[in-house]
Amino acid sequence: MTKIQNIINHAEQNCKSHGSKLTTKRKQVLSGLLHADRAMSAYELVTYCKEAYGESPPPMSVYRILTFLQDEHLVHKLDLANKYIACAHITCDHEHGVPQFLICGDCQRVEEITVGKSTITNLKRKVEEAGFHLASPQLEINCLCNDCKDKAA
C-alpha cells in the first residue's frame, strides 16, 4: 500500500469517527492535493480528476468537496491565493497548533509549519492593541524555498 493510500485510509477512518463519509469523489480530490507539491485551485483539481480518473466533476462540486475536507481538518485553504493544500498532519492523532504556511514566491511550493500558542496569543494581543479583531490566526508567509534560492544564485 502506498503512503498516499495510507493517508487516505486514515482520513476515511477519521471521517467515520465523526459520523461522516469520505466518498470516492472526496477521496479523488484529497488524492489530488496529496499528490501535488503545491497548492491547487478547484479548477486545477477538476483537471487532475479528469486526467487521473477520467471524470471531470463540476467546479461547484469540487468547492463543496473542499469545504467538507476543510471541515474535517484534512485540507487547508490558502486565503490569499484561493487555493488548497492537504493538511500535513492528517495521520497524527494529537491536536496541533494553528497552521502557518510558507509559500515559495517562485515555484509556489507550500510548507505547513506550526507556531507556538504563545506566539498566536501575542499576535492576537498586538492586533487588538492596534484596534483590530483577529479573524483568523492563519499566516501565509511569502518566502523563497532553498531550491529556488539555489537556482537564482
N, C-alpha and C positions, 0 to 999 in steps of 0.2 A: 504494500500500500504506500502511495506517495505521501510526502509531507503535506501537500495541499489537501489530499483526501482525508488525512488525519485531522487537519484543522476543520474541514467541513463537517466531519463526523462529530467532532467536539462541539461545534456550533449547533448542530442538529440536536444533540443531547441537551445543550443549554436552552434552546428554544422549547423543547419538550418540558423541561423542568419549570418553565414559565407558563405552560399551557398554550404555547403557540407552535406553529409548524413551519419548518424550513422546507418549502415546496421545491420542486425541481427547478422552476424558473428562478426562485430566490437563490438556490444553490449555484445556478449558472452565473448570475450577476456577481455573487460573492466570489466565485471562482475567477471571474474576470479581474476583480480587484486583487485577489491573491496572486495571480499570475503577473500582474503589472508591476513594473519597477517605478511607477509614478502614479500620481493621482489621475483619475479618469472622470470625464463628464458622463452624463446619462447617455448622450448621443454616441460617445465612444464605446460605451458598454453595449448599445444596440448593435454597433458594428462588430464588436467582439462576439456577441451571441450569434450573429449571422455567420461569421467566419468559423467559429468553434462548434456550433451546434446546428447550423443550417436553418435557424429560426431568427426572425427579425421582430422582436417584441416592440410594440408601440412605445415611444419615449415616455408617455404618461404612465404606462405600466412600470417602466424601469424606475421612474421617480417614486412611484408608490412602493416598489420593492426596496429602494434605497431608504425610504422613510422607515419601513419595517426594520431593515437591518440596522439603522441608526437606533431605533427604539430598543432593539435587542443588544445594543452596545457591540455590534460586530463590525461596523464601519463608522468612520468619522467624515463629516462634511467640512471641507476647507472653504470657509465662507468667502474669502477674498477671491478665490479662483472659481467658485461654484463647481468644485469637483469633489470627488470622494476617494477615500483610501481605506483599505482594510485595517482594522484595529490590530496593532502589534501584539496585543495581549489576549487574543481570542482563547487560547488554550490555558491561560492562567486561571486558577481557581480562587485567587485572592483579589481583594479590591485594590485598585490603582489610583494614583492621584489624577489630577486634571491633565489631560494630554496636551502637549505642545508640539508644534510641527516646525521642523527645519526644512525649508523649501529651497532647492538649488535654483537660482535665477537663470542658469543656462540650460541644464538638461531636465529640469522640473522634477528631479528625484526628490522624494519626501521621506524624512525620517521622523518617527514619533519618539518623543522623549517625555519624561515626566519630571516636573519640578516639585520641590517640597511644599507641603501645605503652608509652612511659614512664609514662603515666597508669595504664594497666592493671597494669603491673609494680608501681607504687607502691600501688595499691589492693590487689593480692594480698598484698604485704608487710604492709600495715596489717591486713588481715583475719587473716593468720597471727599477727601480734603480739597480736591480740585473742583468740587461741585458737580460731580457726575455720579451715575449709578452704573456699576459694572454689570452689563447684560450677559456677558459670557467671559469666563476666565481663560478661555482658549486663546493661545497666542499662535500666530502664523508668522514665522521669522524668515525673512529673505536672507539667504545665505549663498555660498558657493561651495559645492562639495569638493572633496580633495581631488577627485578625478578631473573635474573641470578646471580646478585651480592649477593642476599639473599640466593640463593641455595648454592653458593660457601662458604658462611660464616659458 
